Amino acid sequence: MNWALRDAKNRFSEVVQRTKTEGPQEVTVRGKRAAVIVSAEEYDRLVSGTPSFVDHLLAGPPWDDELVDAINDRPKWPVRPDVKF
């Protein structure tokens, strides 16, 4: 169901209840789709099994020793050339 933002704010408990019984509820701002409210169960289903960026990196091929050394040897702060005005 589509809800204008003003109606969704005024009837928020009804919007939340309908996510449980009817599924996702769309909220519009000035007639344009702005947000979708889903139940906690639906949200959990959507994000389960989605790896984080770190998980994605760690799941890739192993890093060779040369890359690890280059990472460990880099400066710990940004190195920028002096700028003269």
QUIPEFEN-V428581 format. One record per residue. RES is the residue in one small letter. NEAR is the number of other ideal C-beta (glycine too) atoms within 10 Angstrom. Layout:
# QUIPEFEN-V428581
res->(RES | RES)
near->(NEAR | NEAR)
This chain:
# QUIPEFEN-V428581
res->(m | n | w | a | l | r | d | a | k | n | r | f | s | e | v | v | q | r | t | k | t | e | g | p | q | e | v | t | v | r | g | k | r | a | a | v | i | v | s | a | e | e | y | d | r | l | v | s | g | t | p | s | f | v | d | h | l | l | a | g | p | p | w | d | d | e | l | v | d | a | i | n | d | r | p | k | w | p | v | r | p | d | v | k | f)
near->(11 | 11 | 20 | 13 | 13 | 10 | 14 | 21 | 11 | 12 | 13 | 12 | 8 | 12 | 17 | 14 | 13 | 17 | 19 | 12 | 7 | 10 | 12 | 13 | 20 | 13 | 19 | 15 | 12 | 7 | 8 | 6 | 10 | 12 | 12 | 12 | 17 | 15 | 18 | 10 | 10 | 15 | 13 | 10 | 11 | 10 | 8 | 7 | 6 | 8 | 10 | 8 | 7 | 8 | 9 | 10 | 10 | 11 | 8 | 7 | 5 | 8 | 13 | 9 | 8 | 8 | 10 | 11 | 11 | 11 | 9 | 7 | 7 | 9 | 6 | 4 | 6 | 5 | 6 | 6 | 5 | 4 | 5 | 4 | 2)
